[in-house]
Amino acid sequence: MTGTVLATASVHTPSIGARLSPAGGVAITGADLSRPLPADLRDATLAAFREHHVVVFRDQDLSKEEQLAFTLQFGEIEEHVGRHSAAGRYGLVHTVTNVDEDGRPTTKLSAVGNYHWHTDKSYHAVPSLMTLLHAKELPPEGGDTQFANMAMAYEALPEDMKQQIAGLRVVHSWAASRRRAGAPPPSDIEMRERPPVDHPIVRTHPETGAKTLYIGNHASHISGIPETEGDALLSDLLEHATQPQFVYTHHWCGGDLVMWDNRCLLHRALANYEMAKYRRILHRTVVTGTVPF
């Protein structure tokens, strides 16, 4: 897909560049996401999404309403369970930020789960397909986001480990995720809406057929084996899967809109910037997916 140029009705002709890293990522330039996507650009975006897992649209300046409209071209918007306790922060387009209630940058964040390796909403019975994050305000450097390719990680496992984990199921839990992140426990209404669920530890990507590891910070424990043994196995798999050769690090540029495939990636934010000095504000939307198998 290197150097692909798409004929559209827009003033600037969108083009798709080369893969950004061995682990994934591709950039599309010249697109105007504030308007409905032409059919050829939407098809090319979905093809790039399947092939590269992370698609970066450069030089965008979308309002929340425009980002919502863009996201809806790819599926149903997913609501966040956190809206019950923080409705202002968790709208359909919600804010990922280090800014406090007075608009000042701070290191004392109320939500730090995004700094741990995870795949979005794996504690849902029907987890997320796609997440979109749009940079609105960035520090002068740092504040990167990393993506770990779980298909590459699975493929690189020794055959005896593949056999060991085949058929295992992992319980994913909103409560466990918040506990690990040092956040307050979920409310009763949040737990009623999102009770723990189990998913296969080896997930099959529904479009590519690739086998992927489905783990991360929302993974509470492995069903049917002793907790200590299961915790050690999950820790070993996470350490393996997040080795540098499986990771693409996205260095944000102003106006970037990044969309990624939660079915085959883990991701995390990096606190590699002067968090107490500079504001980092991004807008986030999520598309619901399908039941893992």
C-alpha positions as CSV (number, residue, x, y, z in Angstrom):
1,M,0.0,0.0,0.0
2,T,3.1,2.2,-0.2
3,G,2.5,5.5,-1.9
4,T,-1.2,4.8,-2.7
5,V,-3.0,7.9,-4.1
6,L,-6.8,8.0,-4.0
7,A,-8.9,9.9,-6.5
8,T,-11.6,11.8,-4.6
9,A,-13.6,14.9,-4.9
10,S,-11.6,16.7,-2.2
11,V,-9.2,19.6,-2.9
12,H,-6.2,17.6,-1.6
13,T,-5.8,14.1,-2.9
14,P,-5.4,11.7,0.0
15,S,-2.4,9.3,0.0
16,I,-1.4,6.3,2.1
17,G,2.2,6.1,3.0
18,A,4.6,3.2,3.9
19,R,4.2,1.1,7.0
20,L,5.4,3.1,10.0
21,S,7.1,0.2,11.8
22,P,7.5,-3.6,11.6
23,A,4.8,-3.9,14.3
24,G,2.2,-1.8,12.4
25,G,1.0,1.7,11.6
26,V,0.3,3.7,8.5
27,A,-0.3,7.4,7.8
28,I,-3.0,8.9,5.5
29,T,-2.4,12.5,4.4
30,G,-4.5,14.9,2.5
31,A,-7.9,13.7,3.8
32,D,-10.6,16.0,5.2
33,L,-12.4,14.0,7.9
34,S,-14.8,16.9,8.6
35,R,-16.8,15.7,5.6
36,P,-18.3,12.2,4.8
37,L,-15.6,9.9,3.4
38,P,-15.8,9.1,-0.3
39,A,-16.4,5.5,-0.9
40,D,-12.9,4.8,-2.2
41,L,-11.3,6.5,0.8
42,R,-13.4,4.6,3.3
43,D,-12.6,1.3,1.6
44,A,-8.9,2.1,1.5
45,T,-9.0,3.1,5.2
46,L,-10.6,-0.2,6.2
47,A,-8.1,-2.1,4.1
48,A,-5.2,-0.2,5.8
49,F,-6.8,-0.8,9.1
50,R,-6.9,-4.6,8.5
51,E,-3.3,-4.7,7.2
52,H,-1.5,-2.2,9.5
53,H,-3.8,-2.1,12.6
54,V,-3.1,1.5,13.4
55,V,-4.2,4.2,10.9
56,V,-2.9,7.8,11.4
57,F,-4.8,10.7,9.7
58,R,-2.6,13.8,9.6
59,D,-3.5,17.4,9.9
60,Q,-7.1,17.2,11.2
61,D,-9.0,19.8,13.3
62,L,-12.3,18.2,14.2
63,S,-14.9,19.4,16.6
64,K,-16.4,16.7,18.9
65,E,-19.5,16.6,16.6
66,E,-17.3,16.1,13.5
67,Q,-15.4,13.3,15.2
68,L,-18.6,11.6,16.2
69,A,-19.9,11.8,12.7
70,F,-16.6,10.4,11.3
71,T,-16.6,7.6,13.8
72,L,-20.2,6.6,12.9
73,Q,-19.1,5.8,9.4
74,F,-17.3,2.7,10.9
75,G,-20.0,1.3,13.2
76,E,-22.0,1.9,16.4
77,I,-20.6,4.2,19.1
78,E,-19.8,2.5,22.4
79,E,-20.8,4.2,25.7
80,H,-18.3,4.2,28.6
81,V,-19.4,2.6,31.9
82,G,-17.6,5.5,33.7
83,R,-20.3,7.9,32.5
84,H,-22.3,6.9,35.6
85,S,-19.8,8.5,37.9
86,A,-18.2,11.1,35.6
87,A,-20.8,12.0,33.0
88,G,-19.0,15.2,32.0
89,R,-15.8,13.3,31.1
90,Y,-17.3,10.2,29.6
91,G,-19.6,11.4,26.8
92,L,-19.9,9.7,23.5
93,V,-16.8,11.8,22.6
94,H,-14.8,11.9,25.8
95,T,-11.6,13.6,26.9
96,V,-8.3,11.9,27.6
97,T,-6.2,14.5,29.5
98,N,-3.9,15.4,32.3
99,V,-5.8,18.6,33.0
100,D,-7.5,19.2,36.4
101,E,-10.9,20.8,37.1
102,D,-9.3,24.2,36.9
103,G,-7.8,23.6,33.5
104,R,-4.3,23.2,34.8
105,P,-1.9,20.4,34.0
106,T,-1.3,18.0,36.8
107,T,0.4,14.7,37.7
108,K,-2.4,13.9,40.1
109,L,-4.7,12.1,37.7
110,S,-8.0,10.6,38.7
111,A,-7.7,8.0,35.8
112,V,-4.4,6.3,35.1
113,G,-5.5,3.0,33.5
114,N,-4.5,4.2,30.1
115,Y,-0.8,4.1,31.3
116,H,-1.1,0.3,31.6
117,W,-1.1,-2.1,28.7
118,H,-4.7,-2.9,27.8
119,T,-7.2,-3.4,25.0
120,D,-10.2,-1.2,25.2
121,K,-13.3,-2.5,27.0
122,S,-12.3,-6.1,27.1
123,Y,-14.4,-6.3,30.3
124,H,-17.5,-6.0,28.0
125,A,-19.3,-9.1,26.8
126,V,-19.0,-7.5,23.4
127,P,-15.6,-5.6,23.5
128,S,-14.4,-2.7,21.3
129,L,-13.5,-3.0,17.7
130,M,-12.0,0.4,17.0
131,T,-10.8,3.3,19.1
132,L,-10.2,6.8,17.7
133,L,-8.0,9.4,19.5
134,H,-7.7,12.9,18.2
135,A,-4.9,15.2,19.4
136,K,-6.3,18.7,20.4
137,E,-3.4,19.9,22.6
138,L,0.0,18.4,23.0
139,P,3.2,18.9,25.0
140,P,6.1,20.1,22.9
141,E,7.6,16.6,23.1
142,G,6.7,13.2,24.6
143,G,3.2,12.0,25.6
144,D,3.5,9.1,23.2
145,T,1.2,6.2,22.7
146,Q,2.4,2.6,22.2
147,F,0.8,-0.2,20.4
148,A,1.7,-3.9,20.8
149,N,0.9,-6.3,18.0
150,M,-0.7,-9.3,19.6
151,A,-0.8,-11.4,16.4
152,M,3.0,-11.1,16.0
153,A,3.4,-11.9,19.7
154,Y,1.3,-15.0,19.5
155,E,3.1,-16.2,16.4
156,A,6.5,-15.8,18.1
157,L,5.5,-18.0,21.1
158,P,7.1,-21.4,21.4
159,E,4.9,-24.2,20.2
160,D,4.7,-25.7,23.7
161,M,3.3,-22.4,25.1
162,K,0.8,-22.2,22.3
163,Q,-0.4,-25.7,23.3
164,Q,-0.4,-24.8,27.0
165,I,-2.7,-21.8,26.5
166,A,-5.0,-23.2,23.9
167,G,-8.5,-23.3,25.1
168,L,-7.9,-21.2,28.3
169,R,-10.3,-18.4,29.1
170,V,-9.5,-15.2,31.0
171,V,-11.9,-13.3,33.2
172,H,-11.8,-9.5,32.3
173,S,-13.1,-7.2,35.0
174,W,-13.7,-3.4,35.3
175,A,-13.2,-3.7,39.0
176,A,-9.8,-5.5,38.6
177,S,-8.7,-2.9,36.1
178,R,-9.5,0.0,38.4
179,R,-7.8,-1.7,41.4
180,R,-4.6,-2.2,39.4
181,A,-4.7,1.4,38.3
182,G,-5.1,2.7,41.8
183,A,-8.6,4.1,41.1
184,P,-11.6,4.0,43.4
185,P,-13.7,0.8,43.1
186,P,-16.6,0.8,40.6
187,S,-20.1,1.9,41.8
188,D,-22.9,-0.6,42.2
189,I,-24.6,0.6,39.0
190,E,-21.3,0.3,37.1
191,M,-20.8,-3.3,38.2
192,R,-24.4,-4.2,37.4
193,E,-23.9,-2.8,33.9
194,R,-20.4,-4.4,33.4
195,P,-20.1,-7.6,35.4
196,P,-16.9,-9.7,34.9
197,V,-16.9,-11.6,31.6
198,D,-14.6,-14.3,30.2
199,H,-12.9,-14.4,26.8
200,P,-10.5,-16.8,25.1
201,I,-6.9,-16.0,25.9
202,V,-6.1,-16.8,22.3
203,R,-8.5,-14.8,20.1
204,T,-9.2,-15.2,16.4
205,H,-9.3,-12.0,14.4
206,P,-12.7,-12.1,12.7
207,E,-11.5,-10.6,9.5
208,T,-7.9,-11.8,9.0
209,G,-8.2,-15.1,10.8
210,A,-5.0,-14.4,12.7
211,K,-4.5,-15.8,16.2
212,T,-3.9,-13.1,18.8
213,L,-3.3,-12.9,22.5
214,Y,-6.2,-11.3,24.3
215,I,-4.8,-10.1,27.6
216,G,-3.8,-6.8,29.3
217,N,-4.7,-4.7,32.4
218,H,-8.4,-5.6,32.3
219,A,-7.6,-9.3,32.6
220,S,-8.3,-10.4,36.1
221,H,-7.5,-14.1,36.2
222,I,-7.5,-17.3,34.2
223,S,-10.5,-19.6,34.7
224,G,-9.9,-23.0,36.0
225,I,-6.3,-22.8,37.2
226,P,-4.8,-21.7,40.6
227,E,-4.7,-17.9,40.9
228,T,-1.0,-17.7,41.5
229,E,-0.2,-19.9,38.5
230,G,-2.6,-17.9,36.3
231,D,-1.1,-14.6,37.4
232,A,2.4,-15.8,36.6
233,L,1.3,-17.0,33.2
234,L,-0.5,-13.7,32.4
235,S,2.5,-11.7,33.5
236,D,4.9,-13.9,31.4
237,L,2.7,-13.5,28.3
238,L,2.4,-9.7,28.8
239,E,6.2,-9.4,29.1
240,H,6.7,-11.4,26.0
241,A,4.0,-9.6,24.0
242,T,5.3,-6.1,24.8
243,Q,8.9,-6.6,23.7
244,P,10.2,-3.8,21.4
245,Q,10.0,-5.9,18.2
246,F,6.2,-6.1,18.6
247,V,5.6,-2.4,19.5
248,Y,4.9,0.6,17.4
249,T,5.4,3.9,19.3
250,H,3.3,6.8,18.0
251,H,4.9,10.2,18.4
252,W,2.0,12.6,18.3
253,C,1.8,15.6,15.9
254,G,-0.7,18.3,16.2
255,G,-3.9,17.4,14.4
256,D,-3.3,13.6,14.4
257,L,-6.4,11.4,14.5
258,V,-5.3,7.8,15.2
259,M,-7.6,4.8,14.9
260,W,-6.6,1.3,16.0
261,D,-7.8,-2.3,16.1
262,N,-8.5,-3.5,19.6
263,R,-8.9,-7.0,18.4
264,C,-5.2,-7.5,17.8
265,L,-3.5,-4.7,19.8
266,L,-2.6,-3.7,23.3
267,H,-1.9,0.0,23.9
268,R,-0.8,2.4,26.6
269,A,0.1,6.0,27.0
270,L,3.5,7.1,28.1
271,A,4.1,9.7,30.8
272,N,7.3,10.7,29.1
273,Y,6.7,14.5,29.2
274,E,6.6,17.3,31.8
275,M,3.1,16.4,32.9
276,A,2.9,19.1,35.6
277,K,3.9,21.8,33.0
278,Y,2.2,21.0,29.7
279,R,-1.4,20.1,28.9
280,R,-2.2,17.0,26.9
281,I,-5.8,16.9,25.6
282,L,-7.2,14.3,23.2
283,H,-10.7,13.4,22.2
284,R,-11.7,9.7,22.1
285,T,-14.5,7.7,20.4
286,V,-14.9,3.9,20.4
287,V,-16.7,1.6,18.0
288,T,-18.3,-1.5,19.4
289,G,-17.2,-4.9,18.1
290,T,-18.2,-8.5,18.2
291,V,-18.0,-11.4,20.7
292,P,-14.4,-12.8,20.8
293,F,-13.9,-16.4,19.7
